[in-house]
Amino acid sequence: MSAFGRRSGTTSTGNGQRPSFGVARPMKGPVQLHPNAIEGGEQFPAIDPMDFSSEDFGPAAGNGADAMSRLADRVAQSAEAPTSKNEGFEASIHRIKEQVLPRLLERVDPEAAATLSKDELAEEFRPIIGEVLGELKINLNRREQFALEKVLVDELLGLGPLEELLNDPEISDIMVNGPNQTFIEKKGKLEVASIQFRDEEHLFQIAQRIVNKVGRRIDQTTPLADARLQDGSRVNVIIPPLSLRGTAISIRKFSEKPITIDMMRGFGSMSEKMGTCLKIAGASRMNVIISGGTGSGKTTMLNALSKLIDPGERVITIEDAAELRLQQPHWLPLETRPPNLEGQGAITIRDLVINALRMRPDRIILGEIRGSECFDLLAAMNTGHDGSMATLHSNSPRECLARMENMVMMSDIKVPKEAISRQIADSVDLIIQVKRLRDGTRRTTNITEVIGMEGDVIVTQELFKFEYLDETADGKIIGEYRSMGLRPYTLEKAKQYGFDQPYLEACL
């Protein structure tokens, strides 16, 4: 059967060195003009250009000039968008694929091909591909034929040109901006990928294939959708007329090997004491909010913290598109449902949180807080579901608290602001701030305790903080993780689980 910025240096005024900017010179006696001096007025002495050399003022002046020249170069660069292009061997294989694919489709049964695995399909294709190449009078060596088989199988059963990017473990993000431009993220830096789609229709078919596998749809009536791949990678698709360059696909890949707190400490994302503190927070059933920007590593941190949950606890996770991968035996993932064609039947995160309270959970974990479900999560944290966790978009722990207040107030729940603040203060124990720095590294920049209320203000206490120190010549940020040396207010919770001594030692 056939089948188918470095820091500025400071200059002292002692030991005969020239004064730095902002230090006045005494204007006494006659001034001897340098031959190249710029004459001053009656009130001010003449200026010697030699006085302003970068050697006298240290690296600050030179760095400023370098920075401005880099800025000028960036402005002078062409505004044309880069285009993804296949080159060399890959380009020749893709050209041959375009000739072979139509003839191959005439000889195979797509429904039968869909029942086979990729390896089985490659075996079935081998003789058929040979026949087609013979008809087209194309001679390929063994390496080229294997590459052609892989490309054709990916086209029929996989995600076409995206497959080679998904199989590259170094790539963490894939961003398709229409059929002619694809960017990838490697080690925190963006670069243009060397893949290209035939046309907009080809790209749209792949987008539909991704979305249909998880029971969602993408068309003119619903031009945007969230989905996931089989490995748990998160996918967002948006199509014209909302996207002006054609179908846009954003894929956030997850590593095959789950990242742990110890691995993050090894990467330099936190210090050893911070790692110990977070482990104890996860094991002692503290209510944790993970705050950070897009792509800062919030979900990774949530997955890492979840490994400290006792195997005997019942955990329910609630997400828009399921991407959390917990290792606990008693874990039940829930996922929201979008509305149907008539605009009815939608199940929101808030609906699932309310329902989860009837499912006897020990912990409730939200993939992300976006709206009125914040109030129900706070209620859960206060009613016997200690150890609940969630992520939230914000730039600092203080802003995180303000955003939680705003989300509750924007819902249809009529509660005074002071009552909302008090409930947040009573519910949340720790806020973990994660950030992606400009050199591409992801770091835990703050671990902050929520202590309680003082008047109508939520009081917090910082346990750990990442402080920026300098920057290397190649742009790598240097900093240190500092413990504030404060006694934690959550020590009582840690004591109930026997972790009070190591927790205290880690924080002091």
N, C-alpha and C positions, 0 to 999 in steps of 0.2 A: 504494500500500500504506500502510495506517495503521501507525504504529510508536510505540512508547512510550519628740642631747644637746649642746648647746654646752658648751665647757670653762669651768671656774670661773676667775675672776680672782683674783690674789693682792694682798693689801694690806700695804704695809710699815708699820712702826711708827715710822718717822722723820718728821721735819718736822711734828711736832705732830699727826699723824693718830692716830685711835683704834687701839688694838692689835686684831689679828684674834683669832679663837678660839684658845684654848690658851695665850695669853700672860697671866700673872697680873698683877694690879694690886697695888701696895703698899697695905696697909690701915693707914694712919697718920693720926692726927688725927680730929677729928669729921667725920661725914658729913652734908652738907646734903641732906635728903630733898626730892625733887621732889614737887609736889602729887599727881601720879598714880603715885608710886612704890609698888612692892610691898615691904612691910617685910620685912627679913631677920631672922635669928635673932641671938643674941648674938655668934656667931663670925664671921658674914659680913655685909658691908655691904648696905644696901638696893639693889635693882635699879631702875634707871631705864628704863622701857620705851622711851624715846626713843633709848637707847644701841643698840637692836637694830633700827634702821631699815635697810632694804635699801640706802639711799643711802650709809650709812657703810661697809657691808661690800662694796660693789661689786656686780657683776652676779650673784655667786654666790648670794646669798640670794634675789634675785628669780627667778633661773632655777630654784632649788629649789622655790619656791612654784609657779611655772608648771608645772614637771614634775609635781608632786603633784596640781595641779588637772587636768592632762591625764589623769593616771592615774585620778583620781576620775571624770572624764567617761567614760572608757572602761569603768569598772566599772558606771556607771549606765546605759550603753547597753543597749538591749533585746537579750536573748539569742536572739531569734527569727532564724532563718536567712533571709537575703534571697532573694527569688524572682526569677528572670528573667522579664521581661514584655515583650511586644511592645507598642509604642505607635505611634499615629498611622498613617502610610501603610503601614508594614510590617505592622501588626496587621490592617488592612483587607484587604491582599493575602492574608495567611495565612488569614483567615476565608473569603475567596472560594475559596482553594485547597481547603479542606476540603469545600466543596460541589461543586467541579468534579472533583476527583480520582476519586471513585468512578464517576462517569459516563464519565470519560475512559478508565478502565481497562476498561470494558465494550466500548469501541470499538477498542482496540489489542491487538496481539499482543506480549506482553512479550519473547518470544524474538527476534522480529524487531527490536524496539526495541533490544535489547542489542547488535545488530550495527552500529548506526549511531553516529556521533559525536554530540556534544551539539548542534553547529550543524545537522547534518542532521535530528536529531530535532526541534529547534525549528521547522524549516521544515515538517516533516510534521505537527507539532502545531497549527500556526497555524489552518488551516481547521477542524480538529476542535474546538479550543477555542472558536472563534467559534460553532459550532453549539451547543455545550453552554451557552455564555453566553446564546444566544438562547432556548434551552429554559427556562433558569432566570430569564429576563427581567432579566439583569444587564447594565447598560451601563457600559463602561469606556473611558477615553480611551487614547491611544496609549502613554503612559508606563506606565499601569497594566497594559495588556495585555502589554507587554514584560516587566514585572516578574513578572507571573503566569506567563508562559512559562518564565522562568528558574527560578522556584521549582518548577514542575512537572517540568522536566527534571532539576534537582538531586535531586528526590525519587525519580525513576525510575532515573537513571543514576549520580548522585553520592551524596553523603553527607547529603542533606537539609539541615536548618538549619545544619549544620557548614560547608557550602560557603562561605558568605559570610565566616565567620571564617578559614577556610583561605586565602581570597583576599586578606585584609587583610595587607599586608607589615609593619605595625607590631606585629602580635600575635605573640608568641614562644611562648606556652603556652596551651593550651585545656584546661580541666578541667570535665568534665561530671559533676555529682553527682546523678544521677537525672534524670527528665524535666523537672523544674520549676526546676532551678538549674544555671546554667553560669557559670563564672568564666573570665576571660582575663587574661593578663599583658601589659601594655604598658609599655615602658621600665622594667622591673623592678618595677612596681607592679600589684597585683591589683585587678580591678574586675569587677562583675557584667555579663555579656553580655545583650543584649536578644533572645535567641533562646529558643525553647521547643519541646519535642517534644509530639506529640499525647498520648502516653501511654507507659507503660513498654514495651509491645510495639513501638511505633514505634522507640524508642531501641535496644532489643535487636536489631531487624532491621538497623539501621545498624551496630551493633557486629559483628554476624555478617558483614555485607558487607565490613567492613574486614579482619577476621581471615581470612575465606575466600580473599581475594585472594592471600595469601602462604602458602596451604597449611596454615594452622593452624585450630583449631576452638575454639569457646566454647559450653559447654553445662553441664548439671548435673554431669557427671562431671569436666569440666575447667573450673571456674568462673573461671579467670584465664588470660590469654594475653598474650604480647608480639607485636607485629606492626609493620609499617611501611607508610607510604603510598607512592604512586608517586614522589613527590618526595624520598623518603628520610626524611621525618619519622617520629619514633619514636612508637609508640602502645602504651599498656597498657590492657587491658580487664579489669574484674572485675565479676562479676554476683552477684545473690542466690543462695544465702543468705549468701555472704561479705560482700557489700555490703548494708547494711541500708536504704539509701535508694533502691535500685534500681540499674540498670546504671550503672557509673562508667567513663568514658573519659578518659584523660589523654594529650594529644598534645603532644609537644615538636617545634615547627616548626623548620626550618632555612632560613636565608636562601637565596634563589635564587642570589645571587652569593657564592661561597665567600670566607670571611674569611681574610685573610693576616696575617702578623706586622706588616707596615707599616700595615695598616688598624687593627689592635689598638693599635698605638702612637699612631695618629691619634685613636682614641677615648679615649686617656688610660689604657688598661689596663696600660701599661708605659712605661718611659723608653726613649729612643733607644739607650742603652748596653745595656739589657736586651734590646732587640730584636736588636741586633747579636750579643750573646752567644748567644741562642737560635737565630739563623740559623746561626751557626758550629757549634753543638752538633748541629743537624740535618744539616748538610752533612758534618761530621767523623765521623759514625757513632758518636756517643756513645749509650750506653744510658740512656734517659730514662724516668722514672716521673712522670706528671702526677697530682698529688694535689689533692683538693678535695671540697667538699660537693656535695649534689644541686643541679643548676642553676647551678653556679659557672662553667661554661664549659670543662670538661675535654675534651669531645669536640671543641669548637671549636678549642681549643689543639692537640689532636692532629692535626686536619685541617690547621691552619696550618703546623705543623712538618713534616708530610709533604710539603709543596711544596718543601722543600729537598733531598729525596732525589734522587740522581742518576737520570736517566731510564734508564740502563743496568742498574739494580739490579732484581732480582726481589723483589717485596714481596707477602707474604701477610697478609691481615687476617682475624682470627677474632673473631666477635661472637655474642651471643645473638640479637639482632635487628639485621641489617646497617644501619648508619647512617653509617659512615665513607664519605667520598667523595674518594678520592685522584685526583690528576690524572696519575699516572705511567702510561706506556703498558704497563708490565709489572706489572700489579697483579691479583691473584687474591683476591677476597673469599670467605670461607667462613662458614657460618652453622650454629649448632647445630640439633638436631632434638629436639622433645619426645617423650615416650613415647606409644605408641598406646593404644587403649582397654584393652588387656590389661596396660598398664603396662610394655611392653617396647619395644625398638628405639630408646631415647633415645641421642643422640650429644651428649656434653658438650663443653665448651670444652677440657677436658684431653685428650679423645680427639682433637680436631682439632689441638691443639698437637703431640701425639706424631706424628700423621700428617703434619703440616706439615714436620717435621724430615726426612721422607723425600722432600720435594718440591723439594729444592735451593733453599731461599729464601736471599736475601741478608739480608733483614730480616723479622722476624715482629712484627706489631703486634696487640696485644690490645685490644679495645674496653674491657674492664674486667676486673680481677682480682678474683675473689670467693672462691676456695677453693684446692684442691690444685693447680690449674693453675699456681699461682705457682712451685712447685718446678720444673716443666718449663720455664717461661719463663726462670728463672734459669739452668737448664742450657743452654738455647739461647743465652743471652747469653754464656756462658762457652765455647761450642764453635763459634766462627766466625760467629756471627750478630750481629756488632756493629751498632749502630744500631737495635736492637729497642726498641719503645716500648709503654707500656701506661698505663691510667688506674686510679686506685684511690681509694676514698672514705676520706678522713681530714682532720683539721683542721690538721695541721702536718707539716713534713718528718720530725721525730722520731717522731711518731705513725705516719707512713707506714711507716717502717722496722719499728716494733713490730708493726704490722698484718701486714706481710709475714711476719715471723717466726711470728706466731700462725697465719696461714693454712697455712703449711707444717706446723706442729706439729699442727694439727687434722686433717690428712689422715692416711692410713694409712701414711705414710712414716716409718719409725723412724730418725730421724737426731737426734743430740744437738743441743741448742740452740746450742752454740758453733759447730758445723759449719754450721748454717743461717745464723747471723750472719756467719760468714766468707764463705760463698758469696754472700750479699747484698752484702757489702762489696766483694767481687771483681767482681761483675757490674754493679751499678748505678753510673753515673757522675754523673748529675744528678737532682735532685728539683725539679720545678717546682710550687710551691704556688699555686693559684688560689682566689679567694674572691669570693662575692657579698656585698657590703657592705649595710648596712641601708638605704642610700639607693637600692638597686637596681643600682648600678654593679658591674661585674665587673672585678677587678684581679688582676694577678700580684703576690702579696704577698711571695714568697720564691723565690730561686733558690739551691739548696743543693747543694754537692758532697759526695759520699761518698768519704772519703779512704782509709779502711782500718780495721784493728782495733787497739785498744789494750787489751790484756788480753782480756776477753770483751765489750767495749763497742764498738759501731760509732762511729767518729769521723767527724764531718761538719764542713764549713766553709761558712759563709754568704757568698755572693758579692754578692747584692743583697737589699734589704729595703724594703718599703713601710712608712713610719711615719706614723701618724695624727697630725695637728696640730690641727685645729679643725673646726668645723661651721658652715655658713652658717645664716642665719635660716630658710631654706626646707628645711633638713635635708640639704643637700649636704655630703658629707664632703670635707675638704681634707687632703691629705697630700703627702708627697714620697717619691720613689724614691731610695734611697741606696745607693751602692756602698760595700762594706766596705773597699775598697782592698787586697785580698789577692791574692797571686799564685796563680792557679788551679792545682790539681794535675792537671787534665785538659789542661794546656797541651801535653803531649807528643802527645796524640791530635790536637789541632788542628795541631800542627807537621807531622804526617805528611801533611796535606792542604794545607799552605801557608798556614794561617790563624793561625799563632802570634802574629804581630805585632798584627793587629787585635784578636785575642782578649785579648791582654795589655792593650792600650790600653783596651778596653771595661771590663775588670774593675778596673783601677787608677784 
